[in-house]
Amino acid sequence: MLPLLCTLACLSALQPEPEPAAVPTVDPERAALWERARKEMKPYEVVIPGTDVRFTMVPIPGGIYLRGSPEGEEARRVDEGPQHWVAVDPFWMGRCEVTWDEYELWAASLEKRRRPEGYEATADDQRADAISRPTPPYTDMTFGMGKEGGYPAICMTLHAAQTYCDWLSAKLGRFYRLPTEAEWEWACRAGSTTAYSFGDDPALLDEYAWHRGNSDGAYHKVGQKKPNAWGLHDMHGNVSEWCLDQFQPYEAREGLAVNPFVPAVEEYPVVVRGGSWKERAPRLRSAARRGSDPEWKARDPQLPQSIWYFTDAQFNGFRVVRPFVEPPKDEQERYRSKVVDPGR
């Protein structure tokens, strides 16, 4: 599969990409939904029940954008094109990446362990408690980079990140999930059309991101750098982030793709976005794409290999989204990959 993809990429690189058509429009019903969302959606803070752990969700408006990068963008790769018009419905997104403080409430059962004696579990607690949790990790998954106080969680598989979202949804009574790749880029761009959300000049990256040139070889606490125009921190750098899509080449298309999403049906590669603390500036661009790799399990000592951990993905984490219009239960399943990592 990979040699074929490489061959196709090389061939496509020899041919000029078609120019995208003029900005398309959406139907009046969808336009009315977007307008209602712009008026009603506000940032909100979540306190996870039974704890003092909290995080903030930021409104992301619905809209249309040109996904991918133009041929002339510096450091552009062929898998970032051809550019095509995408419409994305409104959603909330985590202001920051999911931290260890949040993640281990589920992953290490800390929320259950901290319940006071005599505590009576609510219906939401019971639903959350029934969701599976990881086996104990076989090494320090922070690799000495920091845990409590706002450091981003890392080294989880797609399965683990999605199961955390399941737990969070049950705990809060709202539907939370990972973003699609189209949602992620729309949120990262925040209305921009430049290489980065703040413009084309990588010299400004230090103000917005932790990357290879300023990270001192480690991730950092979330939210320390400037946010983008929609209030999202660390969309460039710190840790790269899981998306829901199978990594595939973009296809040339006419018209508008509405909420495009390629469900993952194979273990590798799945899309991650944003670049990380260990990558150079070009890999942090808004359109830059990367796929997961089985080498992320290279040092996994378990046989069979764990479905929960990517020991060699010390640069990858995730953030959560919540759609403005919550889909019915049967449609929610569409947004959860059935792929379980090797060793299952």
Stockholm file with secondary structure:
# STOCKHOLM 1.0

chainA/1-344         MLPLLCTLACLSALQPEPEPAAVPTVDPERAALWERARKEMKPYEVVIPGTDVRFTMVPIPGGIYLRGSPEGEEARRVDEGPQHWVAVDPFWMGRCEVTWDEYELWAASLEKRRRPEGYEATADDQRADAISRPTPPYTDMTFGMGKEGGYPAICMTLHAAQTYCDWLSAKLGRFYRLPTEAEWEWACRAGSTTAYSFGDDPALLDEYAWHRGNSDGAYHKVGQKKPNAWGLHDMHGNVSEWCLDQFQPYEAREGLAVNPFVPAVEEYPVVVRGGSWKERAPRLRSAARRGSDPEWKARDPQLPQSIWYFTDAQFNGFRVVRPFVEPPKDEQERYRSKVVDPGR
#=GR chainA/1-344 SS CHHHHHHHHHHHHTSCCCCCCSCCCCCHHHHHHHHHHHHHCCCEEEECTTSSCEEEEEEECCEEEEESCCTTSTTCCGGGCSCEEEEECCEEEESSCCBHHHHHHHHTCHHHHTSCTTCCCCHHHHHHHTSCCCCCCSSCTTTTSCCTTTCBCCCBCHHHHHHHHHHHHHHHTSCCBCCCHHHHHHHHHTTCCSSBTTBSCGGGGGGTCCCTTTSTTSCCCTTCSCCCTTSCCSSSSSSEEEEEEECCCCCCCSSEEESCCCBCCSSSCEEEESCCTTSCGGGGSTTCEEECCGGGGTTCCCSSCCSSBCTTCTTEECCCEEESSCCCHHHHGGGSCCCCCTTC
#=GC SS_cons         CHHHHHHHHHHHHTSCCCCCCSCCCCCHHHHHHHHHHHHHCCCEEEECTTSSCEEEEEEECCEEEEESCCTTSTTCCGGGCSCEEEEECCEEEESSCCBHHHHHHHHTCHHHHTSCTTCCCCHHHHHHHTSCCCCCCSSCTTTTSCCTTTCBCCCBCHHHHHHHHHHHHHHHTSCCBCCCHHHHHHHHHTTCCSSBTTBSCGGGGGGTCCCTTTSTTSCCCTTCSCCCTTSCCSSSSSSEEEEEEECCCCCCCSSEEESCCCBCCSSSCEEEESCCTTSCGGGGSTTCEEECCGGGGTTCCCSSCCSSBCTTCTTEECCCEEESSCCCHHHHGGGSCCCCCTTC
//
